[in-house]
Amino acid sequence: MEQLPLISPEMEISRPALPVHRRPHGKLEGLKALVTGASRGIGREIAIEMAAEGADIAINYTRADDEADLVGIAIEGMGKNTWTYPADISDYSQVQAMKASLDKYLGPIDILVNNAGINLDRVFMKMQPEDWNRVLSVNLIGVFNCTKVFLDDLVKSRQGRIINITSIVGQMGNIGQVNYATSKAGIIGMTKALAKELASKRVTVNAVAPGFIETSMLAGVPENIRARILEQIPMKRFGNPEEVAKAVSFLASEDASYITGHVLNVNGGQYL
């Protein structure tokens, strides 16, 4: 199969916050969730979707204060509590400070969504150590940091959930993304191993692997490249961020109480 440039789900250009209505009898009513990288892109949609299902949401971000505020306003408009906190998740001490703040203003969480990530794409022969180290530091070590710091909350919760956002790139690889693919494949391995460790503590650990998602960035890809990408997708369309968010919301709910160690593909059949 011909290798094509993949759009990293974390890098979606954000959209303005839109009015969203909370659903009566939501599946996440009474729970609290932390979503990392939630000021834009798929993380934003995850935060909005989980709030619509009744959860209070802690919004982590590193930049884009205004965008994080817009997400918070949308969530508060649904009658749910929210708290925004800027932290570089690759820095363990910043994650600890984030937890101290969230404990004070929102309380312990029940659901952790490890969504934040970056990509620095270069073919391996031109990749520099700093390109490798930075991507692994945020995408993989960041997942360790957040999971480690918030694990006690999740173990004590009546419905502890860890949901990691990986990528189709971590499953099938891609030219120019050796560092990104490695980080996302590592998340899959971590998900499966941690699921076995935490099963006896009634904490489920799962992952969602998006494929090509219809984003502002993907919209800027030349039409001939878009057509070639679509040829590789059996469903013959790109996904949308809301479809990824709904997969996350499902795994966070009681409906998925007997699912752990699973990687849920949201890719239109491109990788099976």
PyMOL commands that set and color helices and strands:
alter all, ss='L'
color gray80, all
select helices_A, chain A and resi 9-11+41-52+65-76+92-105+124-126+129-156+169-172+178-201+216-219+223-231+241-252+254-256
alter helices_A, ss='H'
color red, helices_A
select strands_A, chain A and resi 32-35+56-61+82-86+111-114+161-165+204-210+263-266
alter strands_A, ss='S'
color yellow, strands_A
deselect
rebuild
show_as cartoon
